[in-house]
Amino acid sequence: MRKFVIPLHIFILTLLLFPIRSVNAVEVKMYQITEAQEFIGNPYLPTILWHKTIPVPWKSGKVIISGNPDGTGNMDVGVQFEVYGSDTSKRFIYNAGCEEKPMPPLDITHIMGPKYPHLGDGDSQIFIRYNRLMCNNWIKEDNVTKAYIDISPAYIVHFDDNSERVTPFLSLPWNYQSKGKTFNDAALRMYSWFDHKYPLISTTFSERSDADLVTTFAGLTANVPYSGHDGYDWARMAGIVMNEPVLAAADGVATYKYWGDCGNMIMIDHGNSFQTRYCHLSEDGLITKGTAVQISRGQEIGKVGMSGRTTGPHIHFMIVEDKNNDGNFDDNIPDGILDPFGWQGSEQDPWEAYTFVQNAVEKSGNKSHYLWNSKLAGGTYTLTPDGKKFSVGDVNVEFPMQIVSHDVIVNFQELPPVQNPTIDDIIEGTIHSVSNRVRIMVHDGFGLVLDEFQKYLTVTIPFDETEVERYDPDTLSIYSSADGITWKRENSFIDISSNTVKTEVNHLTEFALMGEKLDAIPPESNITVEGTQIDDYYLPGVMISISVVDDQTESLGVENTFYRINGEEMQIYTEALALTEKGTYQIEYYSVDGDGNEEELKSIDIIVNNPPPQPSPTASAGEATPTSGAIASATATPAPIEKPKHDKKEKKKKKKKIIKNIATLRRHFQKLLSKDYVRHYLIVMLNLIQLPEK
């Protein structure tokens, strides 16, 4: 049965009903591929039924081929539909088969762009072709049997977000190149992330009750530090240590402020409605503490420190947009903060959709833009039945021929190293990520995810000798995870000659190179208190010293011991501390070794006080009381001072302290039992015990 062909006047009416329009600051632009058409043979049809080239100006935004001019609706495409980009190696072919299955809306964003992007922007030349192949449908016309195929209307729909796109302008705020790292290596070694769910840590707003994990820029939910964070923390994993020079991420005007938990903060107004902020800087080396200073990209603005509320040296980096254009960035927190890695999730960014009331004004979260001058490794490509080898950063993935029977879309995304991976039958903290991980997903072009295959593909991850020198080489292996949390070891082959690790798998998920560190045990710090103790307090003049034990065979030694008193700023411990004033002191401390193994934060409470006043001497019974103005010939012996009796509260406090000490001993014992060599020793000792004969 023939289908209705849309006449020209209906098409013009469609244009009037569906003009170029704006939806949430995104322009929807429509380009018609074809009206409905019929192809009748005489009596046969040619193999190529029809083709057309359509120029599409494109810089950014999603592009869909659909049956309706709004990006929705299936299409009748005959037997086979082909679409090619300006670079004809970028393509997607849909086989409807002889039964002519309709084609759902197809995302072709990955084939957009000019043929030679290094020459600058240009139109995308989208080539469309409809093929008959070996199929024939038949109709009778004037009693003559003829081949017949029909197709429905089709449109290219461009959701153009270029008008709201911000041109990238930022560099990382430290000299990672001098450490031999690439942008991917450095940028993705963050310790704490921007939380796209509730980045409210710098405000008085509270997170909702369901805010327990972090929603990352990749659109993934991850158990990483820490919920509510409004920027990125780069620390030792990124090569950042105490007094590391902090660099301006772009040109601008720098000012200073001491800002609560942020400590010493340099703010740079970049003159484009964006301001970058650098927190926890050391007191020494600040570019300014007074007047505004013009600075250039890459200029040193301070040094990594521990000012404000932090337990270790790192760079806290955040960016604020002046959304209300009043020149004041402070009144755009939190609604003006954004993630410089943008939003790469498949669903709507939860932060952009978040609404709240501040100072009686209804506000919403901000749109995040990718603002780094350098690009992260990754991308989206068409995988054909011919197979192909892809490179994502340093990772190579090779798909053999016929691993798929038709064109599919493969997406690669490089992600940060795995923090605290969970691995079955392996003690937590034993296995660590050597480098970044890669996420590989394949779908049919219409939303159906393909995660298992009949054939095996090859994943190859290279390693730098300097990265693995502190790992046991016999333990290096590729691990995979379906959820980014629980990991399993894959059969891996290590090629020392090429410094690569290879595995063959028939599934796609996330992959990471991991192994056992030569030293994964943190040092052990202990406090010694010297002074005169009376009951539960000390007399003024207490000396506090911290000793550290790190006797692991492969240890690089203790790098630093940190401490703080009563929640003030963290300091590096160099010499004994004197407590000379009355008061209650909480001392928190921990140590880090040369491999970055960090001890859990410990604390001790110390009370410093003067002794209680002694009772006045009294005369013995029957002894004359000295008269006024007389000089006593002898002084009565003072009565012994009784130690104050402990009331119930003090007894409870002592009992609580004893329980705490027992719990600490239990944790240390459990930690010892988790070590293989301790368990082995206990088994040997038990075997040596001779049980008495009955």
ABEGO torsion letter per residue (X at the ends): XBBBBBBAAAAAAAAAABBBBBBGGBBBBBBBABBBBBBBBOABBBABABBBBBBBBBABEBBBBBABAAGBEBBBAEABBBBBBABAABBBBBBAEAAGBBBBBBBAAAABEBABAAAEBBBBBBBBBBBAEABBBBBBBGGBBBBBBBBBBBBBBBBBAAAABBBBABBBABBAAAAGBBAAAAAAABABBBBAABBAAABABBBBAABABBBBAAGBBBBBOBBGBABBBBBAAAGBBBGBBBBBABBEBBBBBBBEAAEBBBBBBAGAGBBBBBBGBBABGBABABBBBBBBBGBBAEBBBABEBBABBBBBBBBBBBAAGAGBAAAAOAAABBBAAEBABABBBAAAABBBBBGGBBBBBBBBBBABABBBBEEBBBBBAAEBBBBBEABBBBBBBGABABBBBBBBBBBBBBBGBBBBGBBBGABBBABBBBBBBBBAGAGBBBABBABBBBBBBBBBAAAAAABBAAABBBBBBAAGABBBBBBBBBBAAAGBBBBBBABBBBBBBBBBBABABBBBBBBBBBEBBBEABBBBGBBBBBBBBBABAABAEBABBBBBBGGBBBBBBABBBBBABBEBBBBBBBBBBAAGBBBBBBBBBBBBBBBBBBBBBBBBBGBBBBBBGBBBABBBBBBBBBBBBBBAAAAAAAAAAAAAAAAAAAAAAAAAAABAAAAAAAAAAAAABBBBBX
